[in-house]
Structure formats: structure tokens, C-alpha cells
Amino acid sequence: MIRNFVYVKAGSIAEAVKALSTKGARIHAGGTDLLGCMRDEIFAVDKVVTISGIQSLKGISPQSDGGLRIGALTTLADIAANQSVASKYAALAQAAASAASPQLREQGTIGGNICQRPRCWYFRGDFPCARKGGTMCYAVEGENEYHAIFGGGPCFYVHPSDTAVALSAFQAVLTVAGPSGSRPLKMESFFVNPSNDILRENVLAFNEIVTAITLPALTGNVRSHYRKIGTRRAWDFASASVAMVLQLDKDVISRARVVLGGVGPFPWRAEAAEKVLMGKKPDDAAAAAAGEAATTGAEPLRDNAYKIDMVRGAVEETVLALA
Ligand SMILES: Cc1cc2nc3c(=O)[nH]c(=O)nc-3n(C[C@H](O)[C@H](O)[C@H](O)COP(=O)(O)OP(=O)(O)OC[C@H]3O[C@@H](n4cnc5c(N)ncnc54)[C@H](O)[C@@H]3O)c2cc1C
């Protein structure tokens, strides 16, 4: 049962920010994650501020410099189906299309997707884990096959969003609205390392809202791809995934961005793989070397070493898909 709460339907961003003035208030976009958390009492909510009626937060628009602006309320289905996204930022369209189920993609928004709470079964279950203010991460000794192999500790959850991985690979910039106006925020500065603060996943203050995401203009021969591996092909979060953006000059890679999903507490940049790819043709040898390099620094728990092979294979396949 969901506990009683105050409901505010914000008509504007300013109204929404004002209504978020108390710490028990939460933003409601599509509600596909929030309502489950409220039902299961994962965190206390005494006020729901819905932004779903704010039209200016919806839609995808080209920017004068060649980039693309995506409103935070744009649904995953709309992003997956958008021609501009598919042709210029294929990895993002593929990531959006790979998330959840058709029904959830129709309802779930990109703002909610990158802000969704962890899916760790201890966090979502009836356990007083460290992320909920307790003293321990139950995954360390418990069932940890779906947990982090990179950047884990003191909490070992993996960031659940597919689109965040692609947005990180494109070096997208968020627009964040708060009491003192709007500010740009790079994707790479958005997520919080659990070793710095175990209680939150991103740097947003309780009264800040992601209003838009801007994809930078791409010039030259830029190709991208998103590869996701899960235990099922639908309705499932990534066990491991990779978003790769390569720029090629005369068949040689002149810029590479490789970001992994499902393996760390935030989209995990595989810099060693990027270095390996630079200056090479995207052939079998480069793909194998990048796959190997992407596993650098992995520290599996008892039951999730299989993710190392997934990372190696997904990165190798993705280089070849872009060749
Ligand atoms: C069965 C199931 C399977 C799923 N599988 C996948 C999957 O494979 N891949 C994947 O990526 N996701 C998956 N999801 C998650 C789903 O995609 C998200 O629930 C959805 O994208 C969240 O969007 P929403 O608009 O419904 O967010 P809401 O539920 O409204 O909000 C989610 C959270 O984000 C906050 N929030 C929402 N919008 C903003 C904003 N603009 N600014 C700041 N904070 C905000 C809310 O306060 C809340 O804490 C799955 C979910 C379910 C239930």
C-alpha cells in the first residue's frame, strides 16, 4: 500500500522547483520507477510533484550548432523512434530501444531513466543496507551475481540506466533547474561515486530538476553503437553493456569513447580500450585488443566474474559492428 502524500501538479519549472522545497518531496515524471519505490517504501515520500504536464520539457529539437536538445520528459519510445537521433546518435536510439518493455518505454522518460534509483535487490528489498542509511552492503557476502565489477565499494550496486551509458559516450550536457535558475552539467560530473557519498546516485540537490539533455554536434565520420547483454532479451537490465563512439579519418580511428554499463555504480569509462583503439583501423586485431583492455581494473565479487567475459566480448563485437 502507498502511504498518504500531498500531490502537486506543477504548471511550470519554477512552480515545480518551489514545490520541491522540502526533502520528502519527489519529482514524478512517468512514474514507472517512483511509484514502485513508494509502494515498496524504499524511501519516504510525503509530497509528489508531477512535472508531467509541463509541455516545454517534452520533445527533441535540432540546435543551431548541429547538436540536438532532448527535453527531460521525452519518452524512451520517442527517442528510439526519432530519425535525427537514429541517424546522428545511433547508440542513444539503440540504448533507448533496449530499455525495459514497449509499455514502459511509452511511459518512462529520459529524465526519469537517468535518475532512477538502483535496482540492487538488497536496496529494493527489506534490508537496511548502507545506501538506505544502514551499516553494510549485503552484496559483499550475499548474492552478488548482478553487482559491480568496477568501482564497487562501499556499495556494489550497478547503475541501471541504458540511456545514461550512451549519453556519457556522447559527452552530453544536462540542463538543471533549481532555485537560482538553470545551469549546465556534464554527464561525466552528474553521477556520484559511492565512496564519496553512499546515500545518493547523482549530484542533484533535492530541489533541482533535469530539464533537458543536449547532445553535442558531431563532425566528420562519426559512428556509434550500443550493445547490451542481459539474462533475457526484453524486460531486463544490462548484465553488461557498451556504448561506443568512434570517429574515423581515412579508415583510421582518430577519436574513441568507450563507456560500459551494468558493471559499475555509474557509466564506466573504459579509457584503456579508448587508448588501444586510437590510430588503428577497426579490424579484428584492434577489436580483440580493445576488448581485453576494457577489462582492465575489473575486481569481481564471488559470483560475477562472468561479467569480465561479457565486457570483453561486447567491446570486441561493438568495434567490429562499427568497422
Ligand atoms: C520491469 C522494468 C524493467 C526495466 N528495465 C529497464 C532497462 O532494461 N533499462 C533501463 O534503462 N531502465 C529500465 N527500467 C527503468 C525504466 O526505464 C525507468 O523506470 C524509467 O525510464 C523512469 O522514467 P519515469 O519517467 O517513469 O521516471 P519516474 O518514475 O517518474 O522517476 C524516476 C526517478 O527519477 C526522478 N526524476 C524523474 N524525472 C526527473 C527529472 N527530470 N529531474 C530529476 N529527477 C527526476 C524521480 O524523482 C524518481 O526518483 C525498467 C523498469 C521496470 C519497472
The ligand as an SDF file (V2000), in Angstrom:
LIG
                    3D

 53 58  0  0  0  0  0  0  0  0999 V2000
   10.1920   -4.0890  -15.2160 C   0  0  0  0  0  0  0  0  0  0  0  0
   11.1330   -2.9410  -15.5110 C   0  0  0  0  0  0  0  0  0  0  0  0
   12.2000   -3.1400  -16.3650 C   0  0  0  0  0  0  0  0  0  0  0  0
   13.0640   -2.0860  -16.6610 C   0  0  0  0  0  0  0  0  0  0  0  0
   14.1300   -2.2990  -17.4950 N   0  0  0  0  0  0  0  0  0  0  0  0
   14.9770   -1.2750  -17.7760 C   0  0  0  0  0  0  0  0  0  0  0  0
   16.0820   -1.4560  -18.6360 C   0  0  0  0  0  0  0  0  0  0  0  0
   16.3130   -2.5330  -19.1770 O   0  0  0  0  0  0  0  0  0  0  0  0
   16.8960   -0.4000  -18.8670 N   0  0  0  0  0  0  0  0  0  0  0  0
   16.6810    0.8260  -18.3030 C   0  0  0  0  0  0  0  0  0  0  0  0
   17.4520    1.7650  -18.5580 O   0  0  0  0  0  0  0  0  0  0  0  0
   15.6400    1.0300  -17.4740 N   0  0  0  0  0  0  0  0  0  0  0  0
   14.7910    0.0150  -17.2110 C   0  0  0  0  0  0  0  0  0  0  0  0
   13.7320    0.2100  -16.3830 N   0  0  0  0  0  0  0  0  0  0  0  0
   13.5850    1.5130  -15.7540 C   0  0  0  0  0  0  0  0  0  0  0  0
   12.6680    2.4150  -16.5500 C   0  0  0  0  0  0  0  0  0  0  0  0
   13.2260    2.6590  -17.8100 O   0  0  0  0  0  0  0  0  0  0  0  0
   12.5550    3.6640  -15.7270 C   0  0  0  0  0  0  0  0  0  0  0  0
   11.6680    3.3280  -14.6930 O   0  0  0  0  0  0  0  0  0  0  0  0
   12.0430    4.8590  -16.4620 C   0  0  0  0  0  0  0  0  0  0  0  0
   12.8890    5.2520  -17.5140 O   0  0  0  0  0  0  0  0  0  0  0  0
   11.9280    6.0150  -15.4770 C   0  0  0  0  0  0  0  0  0  0  0  0
   11.2940    7.0870  -16.1350 O   0  0  0  0  0  0  0  0  0  0  0  0
    9.9960    7.7580  -15.4740 P   0  0  0  0  0  0  0  0  0  0  0  0
    9.7120    8.9350  -16.2940 O   0  0  0  0  0  0  0  0  0  0  0  0
    8.9040    6.7650  -15.3170 O   0  0  0  0  0  0  0  0  0  0  0  0
   10.5970    8.1660  -14.0610 O   0  0  0  0  0  0  0  0  0  0  0  0
    9.8650    8.3380  -12.6460 P   0  0  0  0  0  0  0  0  0  0  0  0
    9.4870    7.0130  -12.1100 O   0  0  0  0  0  0  0  0  0  0  0  0
    8.8270    9.3800  -12.7130 O   0  0  0  0  0  0  0  0  0  0  0  0
   11.1280    8.9040  -11.8340 O   0  0  0  0  0  0  0  0  0  0  0  0
   12.2510    8.0710  -11.5550 C   0  0  0  0  0  0  0  0  0  0  0  0
   13.1640    8.8070  -10.5640 C   0  0  0  0  0  0  0  0  0  0  0  0
   13.7740    9.9110  -11.2070 O   0  0  0  0  0  0  0  0  0  0  0  0
   13.3990   11.1530  -10.5920 C   0  0  0  0  0  0  0  0  0  0  0  0
   13.1550   12.0600  -11.7150 N   0  0  0  0  0  0  0  0  0  0  0  0
   12.2980   11.8640  -12.7470 C   0  0  0  0  0  0  0  0  0  0  0  0
   12.4210   12.8450  -13.6450 N   0  0  0  0  0  0  0  0  0  0  0  0
   13.3710   13.6880  -13.1870 C   0  0  0  0  0  0  0  0  0  0  0  0
   13.9240   14.8930  -13.6720 C   0  0  0  0  0  0  0  0  0  0  0  0
   13.5510   15.4230  -14.8390 N   0  0  0  0  0  0  0  0  0  0  0  0
   14.8850   15.5260  -12.9320 N   0  0  0  0  0  0  0  0  0  0  0  0
   15.2910   14.9810  -11.7600 C   0  0  0  0  0  0  0  0  0  0  0  0
   14.8040   13.8360  -11.2500 N   0  0  0  0  0  0  0  0  0  0  0  0
   13.8490   13.1920  -11.9450 C   0  0  0  0  0  0  0  0  0  0  0  0
   12.1700   10.8330   -9.7500 C   0  0  0  0  0  0  0  0  0  0  0  0
   12.0410   11.6650   -8.6120 O   0  0  0  0  0  0  0  0  0  0  0  0
   12.4210    9.3930   -9.3720 C   0  0  0  0  0  0  0  0  0  0  0  0
   13.2750    9.2890   -8.2520 O   0  0  0  0  0  0  0  0  0  0  0  0
   12.8440   -0.8130  -16.0850 C   0  0  0  0  0  0  0  0  0  0  0  0
   11.7490   -0.6040  -15.2210 C   0  0  0  0  0  0  0  0  0  0  0  0
   10.9080   -1.6580  -14.9350 C   0  0  0  0  0  0  0  0  0  0  0  0
    9.7500   -1.4000  -13.9950 C   0  0  0  0  0  0  0  0  0  0  0  0
  1  2  1  0
  2  3  1  0
  2 52  2  0
  3  4  2  0
  4  5  1  0
  4 50  1  0
  5  6  2  0
  6  7  1  0
  6 13  1  0
  7  8  2  0
  7  9  1  0
  9 10  1  0
 10 11  2  0
 10 12  1  0
 12 13  2  0
 13 14  1  0
 14 15  1  0
 14 50  1  0
 15 16  1  0
 16 17  1  0
 16 18  1  0
 18 19  1  0
 18 20  1  0
 20 21  1  0
 20 22  1  0
 22 23  1  0
 23 24  1  0
 24 25  2  0
 24 26  1  0
 24 27  1  0
 27 28  1  0
 28 29  2  0
 28 30  1  0
 28 31  1  0
 31 32  1  0
 32 33  1  0
 33 34  1  0
 33 48  1  0
 34 35  1  0
 35 36  1  0
 35 46  1  0
 36 37  1  0
 36 45  1  0
 37 38  2  0
 38 39  1  0
 39 40  1  0
 39 45  2  0
 40 41  1  0
 40 42  2  0
 42 43  1  0
 43 44  2  0
 44 45  1  0
 46 47  1  0
 46 48  1  0
 48 49  1  0
 50 51  2  0
 51 52  1  0
 52 53  1  0
M  END
$$$$
